[in-house]
């Protein structure tokens, strides 16, 4: 009987191993979760140095999907143990995927051709990617994926003055994916990405990625409709899209810093050394990625074009006289209330969030 059991276990392990294939295991230095060196953690007991310190990123090909495994220095904090921003409910009432403190952005350069792909990152990140690592696919791990995805779609549609949000969603969905199949185990969060999303003629053994961690904002601001009548497109520039933005000093609710120049919100970048991370996150340098193939390098003679522009240019209308600021304010509040109703209707926010946000919006009348 023991021999049969041992044989069964060996066969089972062999079958599991055969069904999975490791694409890459990328490591990152410990103790570099301070961005360009100036960031300090929020002054809250549920945020401690090491919480957003990415140590490794593993990519595995499985049956019908890719599994990404991100391991951090500290155990990943469970939102069930933390009070939420709205009401007495625990944070897990809003962040239901087993984590809440961070976002992980992964931008994949599949063809390894310089300039072939995109060099922008999503709103709220405030960094660009070097064209030698221009990406075709982006994966955005965030505690509230459906809410952040809708915010992005609505913001792009509003910037483009496009009434058909389904059309915008389809276009963005070809290049940007928000995982919802997520598991958290101690210090590791794993998530699945369908292989249909990452389908390409270029082998995954030759890809490269640019990956970084930011602090997560699980609630949305009452001023979420940021687009003004005089500045089409400004909504994308101002949209935090779930990212905590640093403030001077040592604030409680976001990352702080000291110094004259405000650092960007990237807390940890997948980079070979701490010095390289600080260099890339200081000033205006574009981020360089990490490749795992020793046989390929970015094609320096081939110049490509972006795959998917996050938004199309919209002409700024000429001013027609002096606007009535009170009418603009009332119209803005009406639009924000409309968007708020949509969020509640689609189940992306709960009743307490709805009531609190509605109260804040109406207080501006």
Order of alpha helices (4+ residues) and beta strands (2+ residues): alpha-beta-beta-beta-beta-beta-alpha-alpha-beta-beta-beta-beta-alpha-beta-beta-beta-alpha-beta-alpha-alpha
